[in-house]
Amino acid sequence: MRPQLFNIDTALLTSNCVVRRFRENEGGVFRNLIEQNKDYLQDHFPILVAEVGADDDSAECFLRERIAAWLLQQDFAFGIWHNESTELIGYVHIFDINWEVPMAEISYFIDKDHMKQGLMTEVLARVLRFVFRQLELEKIYLKTLSDNFASQRLARRVGFSREGDLRNEFRKPGGMIADLVRFGFSRETYGE
C-alpha cells in the first residue's frame, strides 16, 4: 500500500461531467449502461460485458470488486455521470498497475448517445491529470482495435502517442483475430 494514495480524489469534475468512484448499489445502473451499449461493447470489451453479466446482482458484484480494488490500490474504476441529466454515461478503468515503474493501462467508453460531443475528451484529460498528479504514474497506455479510429483520434487529442501495432492480439466474440494499436503517454510529455 502507498500511504500517499490514502487521500486521493474519488470524484473528478469536468465542465459537463462528474467522474467518480462507484458506490455500493449502483450495479443495476451500470448493467443498464452496458445493456444499452452492448452491440458496441461486445466487440470492443467482451470481457467487461461477460464480467458484468446479465443481471443486477452480477453487476453489483463486479462493481464491489472494483471498489475493493480501489481501496487496495490495485485498480481505479470511475463512472462518468452527466451533470445535466445525472445519469451514468460512461466508464473509465485504470488497471494492470505496475507500481515498480509506476505505469498502468487505461480503458474507457461512453454511451452511444453521448458520443461526438467532446465529453470523453474532457473526461480523459481530467483523468490523465489524476493519473500523473495524484497516482504519480510515470506512464499510462491504452490499446485499441486497429479499426477503432475514433478512439485513436481521442487518444491523440489528449496527448497519447502511437507506440506500435500488436498483431493478432485480440479475439472478437465471433472468433475473428484482430490487431490492436498501442498508445502511450509519459509524465515527461505531460504539460501541466
JOPEGI-V536984 format. One line per field, one symbol per residue. ss: DSSP state (A for helix, B for strand, O for the rest). phi: phi as a letter, one per 30 degrees, with the letter a starting at -180 (. if undefined). A space follows every 10 residues. Layout:
BEGIN
ss: ???
phi: ???
END
This chain:
BEGIN
ss: OOAAAOOOOO BBBOOOBBBB BOOOOOAAAA AAAAAAOAAA AAAAOAAAAA AAOOOAAAAA AAAAAAAAAA AOOOOBBBBB BBOOOOOBBB BBBBBBBBOO OOBBBBBBBB OAAAOOOOAA AAAAAAAAAA AAAAOOOOBB BBBBBOOOAA AAAAAAAOOO BBBBBBBBBB BOOOOOBBBB BBBBBBAAAO OO
phi: .cedcdcddc bccbdcbccb ddceiceddd ddddddcded dedcbddded ddicbddddd dedddddddd ddicabcbcc cdddchcdba bbbcbhdcdd ddaacbbaab eedcdicidd ddddddddee dddcdhddab bbbbedccdd ddddeddcjd cdclccdhcb cdedjddbdc ccbbbcedcd dc
END
